Amino acid sequence: MKKYYLHNGQENSGPFDKEQLKEQKITKDTLVWSEDMVNWKKASEIKELRNSIMTIPPLLKNTPPKFEKPKSSFLKYLMISFVIIILMTIVGYAITDNYQANSAEVEAINDEIINREIRNNINNWVTTKTNQYSVDSWGGISNLDITVNNDTDFTLNSTTIAIEYIKKNGGIYKTEYVTFNDIPPHQNKTLSAPDSNRGLSVKIKTKKINSNELELCYNQEIAPAVGDPDPYKCN
């Protein structure tokens, strides 16, 4: 079972499995590392830990109603007690409704933070690869397939891949583009690329990714605005 280490800013602890992590009450900003990772990452950046992150709702302050001890008859005391019980019941319902509303709001905020992290690191979630294509001894490439893997929880409506056909001297002979439509979450899709009568190898680059569900409008050719915390979110 995969194990994780935690870092609290001063020292490491662990290792823990996913069930043990829940007992550690990690937050989205907790630093986490496992043997398959190069650097420490925030827990919110690791998709398999999303269910282990503790959601902390805001504190609710409730001042109990003040009342003076009745000085008159038992009947008057009983009536006041009855009124207090009714008021406390009403307040209890109000607190419950408020807590549920705040919990939903916190959950929505957490989801947006996670989605922003995915948008900002989309090339870690959407990856590409080629097959073992054919290379002619005199130059030329054929039987080239491109596969795009969608490791997000969202449908990718369109993904455009640039294919550079590389000559013997390292220069680019030509560039072709292949667009993949509607790749479901956690699935991949493969398309055939055009053949080339020159070139000994290929390089593939992700140019554009669009997802309506993720509100993602990624364009590799447009530099992000300086200081924008969410540059690839659709306007």
N, C-alpha and C positions, 0 to 999 in steps of 0.2 A: 504493500500500500504506500502511496506517495506521502512523504513527510515534508513538513514545512518548519522553518525557523522564524522566530519573531525578533524584532529589534526595537527596544523602547527608547532609543536615543542615547543610551549609555552602554547597554550590554545585550547580548543575544540570549534567547531562551529556546528550548525545543530539543529534539524535534517533536512535532505534533501531527497527527493525522487530521482529516477534515472534521471528524466528530469532536476531537479534542480541541480544535480551534474554536468551536462554538463556546466551549467553556472558558476560553481565554478572553471572551468579550472584545474581539478585535473590531476596529472601526475601519472606515474607508481609507483612512490615512495611515493605518498601521503598516510598517515596513515588513515585507515577507520575502523569504528566499527559499528555494529548493534546489536540489542538485542539478536540475535541467535548466537553471536560469543563470545568466551571466552576472547580472546585477540585482540588487534589492529593488523591489517594486512595491508600490502601494497596493493594498489588498483589493481596491476597486479596479485595478488594472488587470487582475487575474480572474478571468471569467468563471473558473470552477469554484472560486471562493465567494461568489456573489451571495450565495445563500448563507454563508457563515458570518457575514458582516452584521454587526449589531446596529440596529436602528434605534437612535436615542431621541425620544420625543421631548419636546420642551416641558419644563416643570410647570405645574399648575399650582397656583397659590389660592388656597381656600380658607377664609376666616370663618369659623363656625359662628352661628348667630349667638349673640349674648342675651341672656335673660336673667332677670332677678328672681330669686326664690319668692314665691307668693307668700304673703303674710296673712292672707285671709283664710277663708274656709277651704276644706278639702275639695269641694266641688269646683271652686275657682282654680285651684292648683291643677285639678284634673283637666279642665278646659284648656288651660295654658299649655299643659303637656301635650294635649291632642293637637293644638295649633302648631306647636314646635315640631311634632312628628310630621305633620303635613308639609311644613316648610322645608324640613330636612329631606323629605322625599322629593320635593320639587327640585331642590338644589342638587340632589344626587343625580336625577335625570339630566339636569343641565350640564353637570360635570361630565357625565358619560357621553352625551352628544358632543360636547366640546372636545373631549379626548379623541373620539372617533374622527371628528373633522380634522383635528391636528395631526392624527396618525396618517390619514390619507394625504394630507398636505406634505408631511415629511417624506412619505413614500414617493410621492411625485417628484419632490426635490432630489431625492437620492437617485431615482431613475434618470433624471435629466443630467445629473453629475456623471453617472456611469456612461450614458449615451455620448456626452461630450468627450469623455476619455476615449471612447471607441472612435469617434469622428477624428480626433486629433492624432490617433495612432492607427488609422484605417489600413495602412499597408502591413501591419502586423496581423490583421484579421482577414484581409482579402489577399490571397497569395496566388501566384501563377507558376506554371511549369510547362516544359515541352516534353514530347515523347522522344524516342530514339529515331530521329528523322534520317533520311537518306542523303548522302553527300556524294556527288559525282567526282571521280578522280580528276577531271579537268575543270571542276568548279560547277556548282549548281546544286540546289537544294530542293528536295521533293518529299512528299509524304509527311509533312510537318503538321502536327496537331498541337493546339494550345489548350491547356486546362486551367480554369479559374476556380479556386476553392473559396467558398463563402463560409467563414467560421463565426459569423455574427448571428444574432437572434432575429435578423431582419432580412426581408427580401431585397436583393439588389436589382433595381429596375433596369439599369444599363451599366455595362462596364466595357470601356474601350481599351484595347491593348495595342501598343505599337510594336511591330516586328522589324528589327534591323537586320539586314542580310550583310554579313561581314566578309570583306575580301581578304585575300592572303596577306596583304600589307597592313591589315587592321582597319582600313577605311570602310565606310558604309557604302555598299553598292546601291541599295534602295531601302525604303521604309514602307511597309504595308500596315494597314490598320484592320483589326477584327473587333466587332462589337458583340458582346454577350447580353442577351435580354432575359430578365426575370429569372435570376438564380435564387432558389429558395434558401431559407436559413439552414446552415449546417449541411449544405449540399454543394456539389460542384457540377460544372458543365464543360464539355470539350467541343471545340470547333476546329475544322481544318483551315490551315493558313495557305495562301497562294504559293505555288512553286516559284522558284527563281532559277534562271539559266546561268547565274553567277553567284559566287559566295561559297565559303567553306564552313561557316557557322552562323548562328543567329543570336541576337540579344532581344529579350522581350522586356517591355516597360509598361507599367500601368499608367495610362494617361488620364482617364476620367472614370469616376464612380458616382452613380446617383442612386439614392434610396429614399423613397417618399416616407417610409415608416421611420427611418432613422433621421430624417430631415438632413440628409447628407448630399452636398453638391461639391465633390472633390474634383479639382482640375489641377493636374501636375504642372501645367504651363503657367498658372497664375500664382505669383508669390503671395503668401499670406500677409495681411496687413500687420504692421508692427504693433505689438501690444494687444492684438485681438485674441482673447482667450478661447474663442471658438470659431476659427476662421473658415471652417468647411461646413458650417451650418447654413442651410439654404435661407436666403433672405425672403 
